[in-house]
Amino acid sequence: MKGAALNRHPHHHTLTVVVENRSGVLARVSGLFARRGFNIQSLAVAPTDDERFSRITIVVDVRETDPEQITKQLFKLVNVVKITELAPADAVERELLLCTVVADADTRSRVLELVGVFGGAIVDVGYADISVMLAGEPAKLDDFEDLVRPYGITELQRTGRVALPRLERQAPRLRTTGKAS
Amino acid sequence: MNLTGAQALIKSLEMERTEVVFGLPGGAILPAYDPLLDSPIRHILVRHEQGAGHMAEGYAHVTGRPGVVMVTSGPAATNLVTPLCDAYMDSVPLVAITGQVPRPAIGTDAFQECDTVGITRSVTKHNELVMEPEELPLVVRQAFHLATTGRPGPVLVDVPKDVLTARVKWWWPTDEEVVASLPGYRPTVRGHARMIKEAARLIAASERPVVYAGGGVLKARAALELGALVELTGIPVVTTLMARGAFPDDHPLNLGMPGMHGNYTAIRAMQEADLLITLGARFDDRVTGRVDGFAPEAKVVHVDIDPAELGKVRRPDVPIVGDCKQVIGELVRVLGGGGDAQADRSAWRSRLSGWQERYPLHYDPPAAGDALKPQFVLEALRDAAPEGTILVSGVGQHQMWASQYWRFTEPYSWVNSGGLGTMGFSVPAAIGAKVGRPDRTVWAVDGDGCFQMTAQELVTAASERIPIKVAILNNAYLGMVRQWQEMFYAERYSEVYLSPDLPDYVKWSEAMGCVALRVEDPDEVQPAIDKANAVDDRPVVIEFRTDASEKVFPMVPSGASNSDVVVHPSQAGDARKVVQ
């Protein structure tokens, strides 16, 4: 699995791109990637807390393209407001997976056990199958996929990753609070 | 004040100080043509929308003001795609207004509907479909702002017919409102002070520096600053195809044009330089040849207003994002303020002048009875050109000869299609240039292949009394393709022959309202040019029958390193000794 291999040996960078929330902006971004020959591994779009803007999270393979050039070209789009580029070590990354797994009387308990181990949730139950939701690091989702595949996956969707920058580890020095002068 | 959308559109163009619109009406844009009748804006009715686009480019090239185009929807918009792409590649400020089908019809495959913003997205700096009539003035202001600031480029505004007929309350946004409405657009104009100091340090220490001046110098209107930098440092300059005229050709430090068909000394100087002071240039493949063999010993200072150009092709040692005028001015100030002493460059200058002496531009004069040499025609045109003449060219051999053999002495006197290489550019671009600078003589140098692509715009020129002059170098071939087939395809000529007589260029030009002359003999060249220069009330076309076997030299073969430049065969013997 190409995706799985990439998650374990990260050569990807995550770009979080804040864009104006206008029609056609996603087409501008995806068109730019097509036109310049940049490869997208995943792309997720969501509104932000400010309704004027949306956030596009794009994962690119940095072995094929210089991420700096991607960032600069993206910035040339008039509707792109802000770009944060995150290397895997600088980012907290999460992804959501939904899948339907064959789970008949023989296998159901083992599948449920796996879901429990991974901290997933059952979101739907059928006669001979169940639907599972799992959120986590992309590599963990890969592991889950590998382990449930022998039981039979009938549907699987992943959202593509979203990311935030890692926070400062050191405690801030205590500041003396005094009277405002 | 209540207006129709159409009235608001035309009023917005007036508020942006538009003098002239190049266009052609049709169904969807029809409402906008009514208020145009009452406007002081001059409209030039073209014969094909592509012509309107190139005219607007020619206008913008020589005036520095944005060219404005207005056409209808569907096929008119698609006919505009080539000039938009041309303007995008050469960073020409353009504002294009296209009609669109009424809003309720969008997406229904209505008559003359096309996805104009979708189609033009990758060939414009920005485009916008106006869905709210109230937004029209703001979108027009944004378009002019985007087209003319930062790295200039074409901006398209697509206006549905029912937006043009709707009633709108007139408002004219302030500068602050325009800037606030574009939160993602903040071009960097001022160069970083520390980087400029670092560049000055590299410049002072360099022993074999070359100033590599590109079109950005002209776009930033920085020719004066460039001149000051060269005078201060004594560093030689190459001017790219897009920068011809940015530094005078008659200056001893001008080495000419670099690149595939550049001057030998310009090419060689860059190859052996220890520093390239890159100003508003973008390491285009036609300049660099094979990139990994380009200027192998050079450090690079790269100044560009577009951050994406820094490191796109060649990683700079000192990247400076900023406007060339501002940054070069600052460089001059830092370098002039003392500090590091300039390195000794006398050895470098003597090597350069050695190459200049040994490898000047050269063509063999014709034997008696032979066809005209195209270079000879260009020299004759150049020597007879009135002061301040603007030269416009199409694309191909004639373009390279024009750039090589003309003597550009001032900025904005050269108009051509560099990045996209659009055949058919010259006639309409010359018309636009003449509209922008009616006080100047405008010569279009064209090939016979190019001329056949857009010649119909001479009808526009004749009917609008725009007296441009056209020199067709008719070698009856698609000459540059012929040259490649001769040199690289073992003289297997495939689909390049056009015929010297079909069409009859004189009859055709006369039918379009031009004075037309045909020249076949060297003795007829001068009288014909004198006659053409004297015509001032209508367009003139001279057809020069030229030698089809003539090739453009020097030449860096495609994919080769610039170190393997091929000089004129008569110079080849000793060239090998120099290049080793």
Interface residues (C-beta under 8 A of the other chain):
Chain A: V19 E20 G24 A27 R28 G31 L32 R35 D66 E68 Q69 K72 Q73 F75 K76 L77 V78 N79 V80 V81 K82
Chain B: V117 G118 R121 S122 K125 H126 L129 L146 L182 P183 G184 Y185 D306 P307 A308 L310 G311 K312
